[in-house]
Amino acid sequence: MKPIVVWVLIADGTRARIVEQKGSGHPLTEVPGAEFSDENLENRDIQADRPGRSFDSAGEGRHAMEPPSDPKEVRQKQFLDSLAASLDSHLKQGKFDRLVIVAPPAALGHLRGALSDGAKKLVSAEVSKDLTKVPNPDLASHLSDVLNA
């Protein structure tokens, strides 16, 4: 009988990695080539120009206009979208049977919406924590309750 392969996606808005467990009780191992990162740029580095200027509705004053969305947040959402697409590609290749997602609340919410229906069906647990800086050998202690379920 083939062991159930559980992939654990550990992500935030700018970096992610995938570790796997090949069968219940086995240790977590790193999935080769499954480390993703995006530069953590500040808004001033993302936007090329200063915000536009506008006249006040009454009087002669002028003020800077706010951008319609936060460029840093948009970039993080694009990163999470590409991560969801990568997961879907691996799913189609049959590389995992279950998926556990570990991410801070905002990233977790966006990933939830970005995953394909097939990937959503394989999500067995979601952990609302940022474990991106936790070394792989220490992950098992943080995830023991969701991996042994």
C-alpha positions in Angstrom: 0.0 0.0 0.0 1.4 3.4 -1.0 2.0 5.7 1.9 0.1 9.0 2.0 2.3 11.9 1.1 1.5 15.0 3.0 2.9 18.3 1.7 3.2 21.1 4.2 3.3 24.6 2.6 5.0 27.1 4.9 4.5 30.6 3.6 4.1 34.3 4.2 3.8 37.1 1.6 7.4 37.0 0.4 8.8 33.5 0.9 7.6 29.9 1.1 8.9 26.4 1.2 7.4 22.9 1.1 8.3 20.0 3.3 6.8 16.6 3.0 5.9 13.6 5.2 5.9 10.3 3.3 3.6 8.2 5.5 2.3 8.7 9.1 5.1 8.9 11.7 7.9 9.6 9.2 10.0 12.7 9.6 9.5 15.9 7.6 11.9 16.3 4.7 12.5 19.1 2.3 11.0 18.9 -1.1 13.8 19.6 -3.6 13.3 22.8 -5.6 10.3 23.8 -3.5 11.7 27.0 -2.0 10.2 30.2 -3.2 11.0 33.8 -2.5 10.3 37.3 -3.6 12.2 40.4 -2.8 10.7 42.1 0.2 10.7 45.6 -1.3 9.4 48.8 0.3 6.7 50.8 -1.4 9.2 53.5 -2.5 11.2 50.7 -4.3 8.1 49.4 -6.1 6.6 52.7 -7.2 8.6 54.6 -9.8 6.9 58.0 -9.4 5.6 60.2 -6.7 1.9 60.2 -6.2 -0.1 62.6 -8.4 -1.3 65.9 -7.2 -4.9 67.2 -7.1 -6.7 70.4 -6.3 -9.0 70.7 -3.3 -12.7 70.7 -4.1 -13.0 74.1 -2.4 -10.3 76.7 -2.3 -6.8 76.8 -4.0 -5.0 74.1 -2.0 -3.3 71.1 -3.6 -2.5 67.7 -2.1 -1.0 64.4 -3.0 -3.3 61.6 -4.0 -3.1 58.2 -2.4 -2.5 55.2 -4.7 -5.7 53.1 -5.1 -4.0 50.1 -3.5 -0.9 49.3 -1.5 1.8 48.3 -4.0 3.5 46.0 -1.4 0.3 44.2 -0.7 -0.4 43.8 -4.5 3.1 42.3 -4.9 2.5 39.8 -2.1 -0.8 38.7 -3.5 0.9 38.1 -6.9 3.5 36.0 -5.1 0.8 33.9 -3.3 -1.1 33.5 -6.6 2.0 32.1 -8.3 2.5 29.8 -5.3 -1.0 28.5 -5.6 -0.4 27.9 -9.4 2.8 26.0 -8.6 0.9 23.8 -6.1 -1.8 23.1 -8.7 0.9 22.0 -11.2 2.4 19.6 -8.6 -1.0 18.3 -7.8 -1.6 17.4 -11.5 1.6 15.4 -11.4 0.3 13.5 -8.4 3.2 14.5 -6.1 1.1 14.8 -2.9 -2.1 13.3 -1.4 -2.8 15.8 1.4 -1.9 19.4 1.9 -1.3 21.4 5.1 -1.0 25.2 4.8 0.9 27.2 7.4 0.8 30.9 7.0 -0.1 34.2 8.8 -3.8 35.1 8.7 -3.7 37.5 5.7 -1.6 35.2 3.6 -3.7 32.2 4.6 -6.9 33.9 3.6 -5.5 34.9 0.2 -4.1 31.4 -0.5 -7.5 29.9 0.5 -9.1 31.9 -2.4 -6.2 31.3 -4.9 -6.1 27.5 -4.7 -7.7 25.5 -7.4 -10.8 23.4 -6.4 -8.6 20.2 -6.7 -6.1 21.6 -4.2 -8.8 22.8 -1.9 -10.1 19.3 -1.6 -6.7 18.0 -0.4 -6.3 20.6 2.3 -6.4 18.6 5.5 -5.4 21.4 7.9 -4.6 25.1 8.1 -2.4 26.7 10.7 -2.6 30.4 11.2 1.1 31.0 12.2 4.2 32.4 10.6 6.7 29.5 10.7 8.9 30.6 7.8 11.9 31.2 10.0 11.6 27.9 11.9 14.2 25.4 10.8 12.9 22.2 9.2 14.0 19.9 12.1 11.9 22.0 14.5 8.8 22.0 12.4 7.5 18.7 13.6 7.0 20.0 17.2 4.9 22.9 15.9 2.8 20.7 13.6 2.4 17.4 15.5 -1.3 17.8 16.1 -2.1 18.4 12.4 0.3 15.8 11.0 -0.9 13.0 13.3 -4.6 13.7 12.6 
